[in-house]
Amino acid sequence: MAASIANNPILYGIYKTANMLSDTVNGINIGTPLVMGSGMPVAINIADLMRVGALSGGILSNIGNIASGIGSGGSG
């Protein structure tokens, strides 16, 4: 998965930008709205979302290899 991110310039750029964003301003937290005061105050971090997107792209680009590995029982 890491190799597929490193070989794709767009995914690598997103991942490195997310790291830079975390290092400089600790990501950017966006609070979730609470409806009439109910719920949990949870903050969504933009840098974390960017990393999830890059990692998801790495997984999706290797889905064929993952499926063939599962199909062969992991023997090869």
Backbone torsions as a table, in degrees:
resi	resn	phi	psi	omega
1	MET	NA	-41.4	179.4
2	ALA	-64.5	-37.4	179.6
3	ALA	-65.5	-37.8	179.6
4	SER	-69.3	-31.8	175.6
5	ILE	-70.8	-42.8	-178.4
6	ALA	-67.8	-30.2	-179.0
7	ASN	-83.7	-14.0	179.4
8	ASN	-102.8	113.1	-174.9
9	PRO	-63.4	-30.7	-179.9
10	ILE	-71.1	-48.2	179.2
11	LEU	-64.1	-39.2	179.1
12	TYR	-65.4	-40.5	178.2
13	GLY	-63.9	-41.2	177.7
14	ILE	-63.5	-44.2	-178.3
15	TYR	-64.6	-44.6	179.6
16	LYS	-67.8	-36.6	177.1
17	THR	-64.5	-39.4	177.5
18	ALA	-63.9	-41.0	177.3
19	ASN	-63.9	-42.2	178.8
20	MET	-64.0	-40.1	178.7
21	LEU	-63.8	-40.7	177.4
22	SER	-65.7	-41.4	-178.1
23	ASP	-68.4	-36.5	-175.0
24	THR	-85.1	-45.9	-175.1
25	VAL	-128.8	22.0	-178.5
26	ASN	56.0	39.1	-176.0
27	GLY	71.2	-175.7	175.5
28	ILE	-124.5	114.7	-179.6
29	ASN	-86.2	132.1	175.0
30	ILE	-119.2	122.1	179.3
31	GLY	-75.7	145.5	176.6
32	THR	-86.3	141.3	-179.4
33	PRO	-71.2	142.5	176.5
34	LEU	-103.4	133.5	-178.9
35	VAL	-87.3	113.6	178.2
36	MET	52.4	35.9	175.5
37	GLY	81.5	1.6	-179.0
38	SER	-101.2	146.8	179.0
39	GLY	119.3	-175.2	-179.8
40	MET	-108.5	133.2	176.6
41	PRO	-74.5	97.5	-177.8
42	VAL	-113.6	136.0	177.8
43	ALA	-103.5	134.6	176.5
44	ILE	-97.4	129.0	-178.5
45	ASN	-97.2	122.8	-177.3
46	ILE	-62.5	-40.5	-179.9
47	ALA	-62.8	-39.6	177.6
48	ASP	-65.1	-39.2	177.5
49	LEU	-64.1	-37.4	178.1
50	MET	-65.6	-40.1	177.9
51	ARG	-65.2	-41.4	178.0
52	VAL	-61.6	-40.1	178.1
53	GLY	-63.9	-43.0	179.0
54	ALA	-66.2	-42.0	178.8
55	LEU	-67.4	-36.5	177.0
56	SER	-64.8	-38.4	175.8
57	GLY	-63.0	-38.2	176.6
58	GLY	-65.1	-39.5	178.0
59	ILE	-67.4	-45.0	-178.3
60	LEU	-64.8	-32.6	179.3
61	SER	-73.5	-19.1	179.1
62	ASN	-106.8	12.0	-175.2
63	ILE	-62.5	-33.0	177.2
64	GLY	-65.3	-43.3	178.3
65	ASN	-65.9	-37.6	178.9
66	ILE	-65.2	-45.2	-179.2
67	ALA	-65.6	-39.9	179.4
68	SER	-68.9	-33.4	176.5
69	GLY	-66.6	-39.6	177.1
70	ILE	-68.0	-40.2	-179.0
71	GLY	-64.9	-33.3	-179.5
72	SER	-88.3	5.2	178.7
73	GLY	75.8	16.5	177.9
74	GLY	79.4	11.9	-176.2
75	SER	-90.3	3.6	-179.9
76	GLY	-170.7	NA	NA
